[in-house]
Amino acid sequence: MSRKKWIVNNCDKEAATLIAEELNISPYAALIASARGVKNIEDAEEFFGVAEVMGADPFDFPDMYKAVRRIRTALDNFERIAVYGDYDADGVTATALLYSYLALQGADVVFAVPNRHTEGYGLSYGAIDNISRMGAKLIITVDNGISAVEEAEYIRQLEMDLIITDHHLPSDVIPDAVAVVDPHLEDCILEFKDYAGVGVAYKLICALEGEENEVTESFLDLVTIGTVADVMPLRGENRSIVRRGTELINDSDRPGIQALLEVAGLEGKNVKSGTVAFGIAPRINAAGRIGTADRAIRLLLSEDCDEANLLAQEINDDNVARQQTEQEILNQAVEIIESNPSWKYDRVLVVSGEGWHDGVIGIVASRLVEKYGKPTIVITENEDNTAKGSGRSVDGFSLYEALSACSEVLDHYGGHTLAAGLGIDTDKIDLFRREINRYADTKEAFYPVQNIDFKINPSCVNTELLDVIESLEPFGAGNPQPVFGLYNMTLTDITPIGSGKHLRLSLRRGDTNLNAVLFRMTQLDFPYVVGDVLDVATTFEANEYLGQIRLSILVKNIKLHDMDDETLFVSMGMFDDIMSGRNTAHISALPDRDFIALVYKFIRSKGKWRYDNEILCKRLGLGAESYAKVCVAVEALTELGTVVYDGDGNLTLPQENVKVNLNDAPVLKKFKDFEG
């Protein structure tokens, strides 16, 4: 669990009071909505689903008239149409949606998706040749195509037409196609543009229908899955779509969705956006990550329950394999990072390995961001000197812009602010690591953030909050599940649960005692002790036991109550500056001999020390302003071999005493170089 900067969201209490009174809703719900940009009654009615949200006119999308006209011509002339999608859940649902709709219109339609492992993302010459051999006259892309400039020209040479529907950011050159339907084109007049690829495909069928009706509404389950899976913001029309779509999933007559819910152990349960995000979407994604995505499309298109059950089980098995592979690669990546200590001071982590499964490196990158709190790019190296990377970022640092700044080093790249992919020659990976960090060094410091919707008195934590949380659904990007801050809580007990893999924490403030669960944390790795006063970021969920609904408190993040965040992160930045060479003028971080001796004696007294230097500050009785100085002291001691890391990541003393001259420590010489 990386250290995050805690930010309590600002809310307009006056507006929230008015909203609560006007809509007769909980003041808590109104406060959270206010902090998320809901400022007036009209916004509140839309946010809480009281008023019907009017969807954008599909003909406000660029080139929509051209796309509709060409598709109608293909339908009238019974030309073969190929829907070309992508291998992730967004591309899979978009492909299934458009293929199903065109089939309902009596079209001669086929679909194709690339193989992640042999073809990669987007249109390729091989895929175009295959589609041409199938006799298609029109190719319609979904969730891809905006960067297919050369491929579009090749399609034209083969005397086929191309319609692009995509939601990715365009480059300076737009492919030459019959129509390019992408809300991010410069001439787009839409106010809301954050549609998933399946959302753009949905607006296309709305345009073909002329309006939203029962036909288009029947596809909202697919739109919901793709929108949630692609982590699109649940604001505006997306919020309305997902609200209606989850209702459709709960009453779904699609054998494929029913089969997915069954293998996920979700049959009969109330499906919400979180269910989609963590139950349905990962399994659809697993089909393309581990094998081929066409199986997931066939699952969603299936009208036969037996076929759907077989496909769902196969995809579920893929998901299990994906989890195992992901953990193996994560362990290897962590080992590589830990064996290259200087990387920890890079602003962007870049880690690579031979033969890592390219279907899971993006998930591994997410896990590493959570562990190290930095933008991370994970690269798999192939035997032919080519490599493929996938990255994840933190708020405040655009991966897409960073890759653009390093474009000369890359073969290709694409993506969004917080997630992106790239291709690179293996022998350029080290150069890329330097270049992207050189770019990152030009930006203001960025840190992972823990947003707190508002501080809550522990005496107010009860089951009534479950109704508050329910009223804020659906949750996702742009409207996450609310996080409540329990501040100034004394830790009174620590209990391992789940065979020691998780912890139950007993917390007290005043006369109120609460139990909270911290997942994926062993007691050995938990840095706090009974008696520590903590701030705890939590979410609340319903837990039904013997017919009784109880409130479960789930820990999202923890920090020491008396460690000032602003001061701490300034001090963190100072140490990173020193170690990376960006700035060695932080004389306040220079420890004297007595200070270094203090740190050494503490580690010696413990025998082993495995926790973050913030915790070390606390145990030494120091405040946040001393963080950088403690880090420099630890670095000097390890450089000189006075303390060493053992194989389990613990700081300990070497087997034999080492006589050293502190002035020989490289980290201390950096200060002397500055002074001299």
CORJOKA-V539957 format. One record per pair of residues at least 6 apart in sequence whose C-alpha atoms are under 7 Angstrom apart, sorted by the first residue. I is the first residue (numbers start at 0). J is the second residue. If there is no record, write none. Layout:
# CORJOKA-V539957
I:J ; I:J
This chain:
# CORJOKA-V539957
0:369 ; 0:370 ; 1:369 ; 1:370 ; 1:371 ; 1:372 ; 2:372 ; 3:446 ; 3:447 ; 3:448 ; 3:449 ; 4:446 ; 4:447 ; 4:448 ; 4:449 ; 4:564 ; 5:448 ; 5:449 ; 5:450 ; 6:448 ; 6:449 ; 6:450 ; 6:451 ; 7:450 ; 7:451 ; 7:452 ; 7:453 ; 8:34 ; 8:450 ; 8:451 ; 8:452 ; 8:453 ; 9:34 ; 10:30 ; 10:33 ; 10:34 ; 11:33 ; 12:30 ; 14:38 ; 14:39 ; 15:26 ; 15:29 ; 15:30 ; 15:33 ; 16:26 ; 18:29 ; 18:40 ; 18:43 ; 19:25 ; 19:26 ; 19:29 ; 25:467 ; 27:467 ; 28:467 ; 28:471 ; 31:452 ; 37:43 ; 44:50 ; 45:51 ; 45:52 ; 47:470 ; 47:471 ; 52:236 ; 52:239 ; 54:236 ; 57:202 ; 57:203 ; 57:205 ; 57:206 ; 58:64 ; 58:206 ; 59:188 ; 59:189 ; 60:180 ; 60:181 ; 60:182 ; 60:187 ; 60:189 ; 61:179 ; 61:180 ; 61:181 ; 61:182 ; 61:187 ; 62:178 ; 62:179 ; 62:180 ; 63:180 ; 65:177 ; 65:178 ; 66:162 ; 66:178 ; 67:206 ; 67:207 ; 74:106 ; 77:106 ; 77:107 ; 78:107 ; 78:136 ; 79:107 ; 79:108 ; 79:134 ; 79:135 ; 79:136 ; 79:137 ; 80:107 ; 80:108 ; 80:109 ; 80:135 ; 80:136 ; 80:137 ; 80:138 ; 81:108 ; 81:109 ; 81:110 ; 81:135 ; 81:137 ; 81:138 ; 81:139 ; 82:94 ; 82:98 ; 82:109 ; 82:110 ; 82:111 ; 82:138 ; 82:139 ; 82:140 ; 83:94 ; 83:110 ; 83:111 ; 83:112 ; 83:138 ; 83:139 ; 83:140 ; 83:141 ; 84:90 ; 84:91 ; 84:94 ; 84:111 ; 84:112 ; 84:140 ; 84:141 ; 84:142 ; 84:143 ; 85:91 ; 85:112 ; 85:113 ; 85:120 ; 85:121 ; 85:142 ; 85:143 ; 86:112 ; 86:113 ; 86:115 ; 86:287 ; 86:292 ; 87:284 ; 87:287 ; 88:225 ; 88:228 ; 88:280 ; 88:283 ; 88:284 ; 89:195 ; 89:196 ; 89:197 ; 89:225 ; 89:226 ; 89:228 ; 89:229 ; 90:141 ; 90:142 ; 90:196 ; 90:197 ; 91:295 ; 91:296 ; 92:197 ; 92:221 ; 92:222 ; 92:225 ; 93:141 ; 93:196 ; 93:197 ; 93:200 ; 94:141 ; 95:296 ; 95:299 ; 95:300 ; 96:218 ; 96:221 ; 97:200 ; 98:108 ; 98:110 ; 101:108 ; 102:108 ; 112:292 ; 112:293 ; 113:119 ; 113:120 ; 113:121 ; 114:291 ; 115:287 ; 116:357 ; 121:143 ; 121:144 ; 122:144 ; 122:147 ; 122:150 ; 123:150 ; 124:150 ; 127:154 ; 136:159 ; 136:160 ; 137:159 ; 137:160 ; 137:161 ; 138:160 ; 138:161 ; 138:162 ; 139:161 ; 139:162 ; 139:163 ; 140:162 ; 140:163 ; 140:164 ; 141:163 ; 141:164 ; 141:165 ; 141:196 ; 141:200 ; 142:164 ; 142:165 ; 142:166 ; 142:196 ; 142:197 ; 143:164 ; 143:165 ; 144:163 ; 144:165 ; 145:163 ; 145:165 ; 145:167 ; 145:169 ; 145:173 ; 145:174 ; 146:169 ; 146:170 ; 146:174 ; 147:174 ; 148:173 ; 148:174 ; 148:175 ; 151:161 ; 151:174 ; 151:175 ; 151:176 ; 152:175 ; 154:160 ; 160:177 ; 161:176 ; 161:177 ; 162:176 ; 162:177 ; 162:178 ; 162:179 ; 163:178 ; 163:179 ; 163:180 ; 164:179 ; 164:180 ; 164:181 ; 164:199 ; 164:200 ; 165:180 ; 165:181 ; 165:196 ; 165:199 ; 166:181 ; 166:182 ; 166:183 ; 166:194 ; 166:195 ; 166:196 ; 166:199 ; 167:414 ; 168:183 ; 169:183 ; 169:184 ; 182:192 ; 183:192 ; 191:235 ; 193:231 ; 193:232 ; 194:231 ; 194:237 ; 195:225 ; 195:226 ; 195:229 ; 195:231 ; 197:222 ; 197:225 ; 197:226 ; 198:222 ; 198:226 ; 204:215 ; 205:211 ; 205:215 ; 219:240 ; 219:244 ; 220:244 ; 220:245 ; 220:247 ; 220:248 ; 223:240 ; 223:241 ; 223:244 ; 223:245 ; 224:275 ; 224:280 ; 227:272 ; 227:275 ; 227:276 ; 227:475 ; 228:276 ; 228:280 ; 230:475 ; 230:476 ; 231:476 ; 232:475 ; 232:476 ; 232:477 ; 233:475 ; 233:476 ; 233:477 ; 233:478 ; 234:477 ; 238:473 ; 241:473 ; 242:473 ; 245:270 ; 245:271 ; 245:272 ; 249:269 ; 249:270 ; 251:257 ; 254:301 ; 254:302 ; 254:303 ; 254:304 ; 254:307 ; 255:298 ; 255:299 ; 255:301 ; 255:307 ; 256:299 ; 258:307 ; 258:308 ; 258:311 ; 259:279 ; 259:311 ; 260:266 ; 262:311 ; 262:312 ; 262:315 ; 263:278 ; 271:473 ; 272:473 ; 272:474 ; 272:475 ; 273:474 ; 282:314 ; 282:315 ; 282:318 ; 283:295 ; 285:314 ; 285:317 ; 285:318 ; 285:321 ; 286:292 ; 286:294 ; 286:295 ; 286:314 ; 286:317 ; 288:358 ; 288:359 ; 289:317 ; 289:321 ; 289:358 ; 294:310 ; 298:307 ; 298:310 ; 298:311 ; 301:307 ; 321:359 ; 325:359 ; 325:363 ; 328:355 ; 329:363 ; 332:350 ; 336:342 ; 342:348 ; 344:575 ; 344:578 ; 344:579 ; 345:436 ; 345:579 ; 346:373 ; 346:436 ; 346:439 ; 347:373 ; 347:374 ; 347:375 ; 347:436 ; 348:373 ; 348:374 ; 348:375 ; 348:376 ; 349:375 ; 349:376 ; 349:377 ; 349:432 ; 350:376 ; 350:377 ; 350:378 ; 351:377 ; 351:378 ; 351:379 ; 351:380 ; 352:378 ; 352:379 ; 352:380 ; 353:379 ; 353:380 ; 353:381 ; 354:379 ; 354:380 ; 354:381 ; 355:379 ; 357:379 ; 360:377 ; 360:389 ; 361:389 ; 361:390 ; 364:375 ; 364:376 ; 364:377 ; 364:390 ; 364:391 ; 365:391 ; 367:375 ; 368:374 ; 368:375 ; 372:446 ; 372:447 ; 373:392 ; 373:393 ; 374:391 ; 374:392 ; 374:393 ; 375:390 ; 375:391 ; 375:392 ; 376:388 ; 376:389 ; 376:390 ; 376:391 ; 377:388 ; 377:389 ; 377:390 ; 378:386 ; 378:387 ; 378:388 ; 378:389 ; 379:386 ; 379:387 ; 379:388 ; 380:386 ; 380:387 ; 380:425 ; 384:424 ; 384:425 ; 385:423 ; 385:424 ; 385:425 ; 386:422 ; 386:423 ; 386:424 ; 386:425 ; 387:421 ; 387:422 ; 387:423 ; 388:420 ; 388:421 ; 388:422 ; 389:419 ; 389:420 ; 389:421 ; 390:418 ; 390:419 ; 390:420 ; 391:417 ; 391:418 ; 391:419 ; 392:398 ; 392:417 ; 392:418 ; 393:417 ; 393:446 ; 393:447 ; 394:447 ; 395:445 ; 396:445 ; 397:416 ; 397:417 ; 398:416 ; 398:417 ; 398:418 ; 398:419 ; 399:413 ; 399:414 ; 399:415 ; 399:416 ; 399:419 ; 401:435 ; 401:438 ; 402:412 ; 405:434 ; 405:435 ; 408:427 ; 408:431 ; 409:422 ; 409:423 ; 410:422 ; 410:423 ; 411:421 ; 411:422 ; 412:420 ; 412:421 ; 412:422 ; 413:419 ; 413:420 ; 413:421 ; 414:420 ; 451:482 ; 451:483 ; 451:484 ; 452:481 ; 452:482 ; 452:483 ; 453:483 ; 453:484 ; 454:483 ; 454:484 ; 454:485 ; 455:483 ; 455:484 ; 455:485 ; 456:485 ; 457:485 ; 457:511 ; 458:511 ; 461:550 ; 462:549 ; 462:550 ; 465:540 ; 465:541 ; 474:480 ; 481:538 ; 482:536 ; 482:537 ; 482:538 ; 483:536 ; 483:537 ; 483:538 ; 484:535 ; 484:536 ; 484:537 ; 485:534 ; 485:535 ; 485:536 ; 486:533 ; 486:534 ; 486:535 ; 487:508 ; 487:532 ; 487:533 ; 487:534 ; 487:560 ; 488:506 ; 488:507 ; 488:508 ; 488:532 ; 488:533 ; 488:534 ; 489:506 ; 489:507 ; 489:508 ; 489:530 ; 489:531 ; 489:532 ; 489:533 ; 490:505 ; 490:506 ; 490:507 ; 490:529 ; 490:530 ; 490:531 ; 490:532 ; 491:505 ; 491:506 ; 491:507 ; 491:529 ; 491:530 ; 492:504 ; 492:505 ; 492:529 ; 493:502 ; 493:503 ; 493:504 ; 493:505 ; 494:502 ; 494:503 ; 494:504 ; 495:501 ; 495:502 ; 495:503 ; 495:522 ; 496:502 ; 496:503 ; 499:521 ; 500:519 ; 500:520 ; 500:521 ; 501:517 ; 501:518 ; 501:519 ; 501:520 ; 501:521 ; 502:516 ; 502:517 ; 502:518 ; 502:520 ; 502:521 ; 503:514 ; 503:515 ; 503:516 ; 503:517 ; 504:514 ; 504:515 ; 504:516 ; 505:513 ; 505:514 ; 505:515 ; 506:512 ; 506:513 ; 506:514 ; 507:513 ; 514:552 ; 515:552 ; 515:553 ; 515:554 ; 516:552 ; 516:553 ; 516:554 ; 517:553 ; 517:554 ; 526:610 ; 532:559 ; 532:560 ; 533:557 ; 533:558 ; 533:559 ; 533:560 ; 534:557 ; 534:558 ; 534:559 ; 534:560 ; 535:554 ; 535:556 ; 535:557 ; 535:558 ; 536:554 ; 536:555 ; 536:556 ; 536:557 ; 537:552 ; 537:553 ; 537:554 ; 537:555 ; 538:552 ; 538:553 ; 538:554 ; 539:550 ; 539:551 ; 539:552 ; 539:553 ; 540:550 ; 540:551 ; 540:552 ; 541:548 ; 541:549 ; 541:550 ; 541:551 ; 542:548 ; 542:549 ; 542:550 ; 542:551 ; 543:549 ; 562:622 ; 562:623 ; 563:623 ; 566:623 ; 566:624 ; 567:623 ; 567:624 ; 567:626 ; 570:624 ; 570:626 ; 570:627 ; 571:626 ; 571:627 ; 573:585 ; 573:627 ; 574:627 ; 574:630 ; 576:582 ; 576:583 ; 577:583 ; 583:669 ; 583:670 ; 583:673 ; 584:673 ; 588:627 ; 588:628 ; 589:628 ; 590:628 ; 590:632 ; 595:632 ; 602:608 ; 602:651 ; 603:652 ; 606:651 ; 607:649 ; 607:650 ; 607:651 ; 608:649 ; 608:650 ; 608:651 ; 609:648 ; 609:649 ; 609:650 ; 612:626 ; 612:629 ; 612:630 ; 613:626 ; 616:622 ; 616:626 ; 616:629 ; 631:666 ; 634:666 ; 635:664 ; 635:666 ; 635:667 ; 636:642 ; 637:643 ; 638:664 ; 639:659 ; 639:664 ; 641:652 ; 641:653 ; 641:657 ; 642:650 ; 642:651 ; 642:652 ; 642:653 ; 643:650 ; 643:651 ; 643:652 ; 643:653 ; 644:650 ; 644:651 ; 645:651 ; 662:668
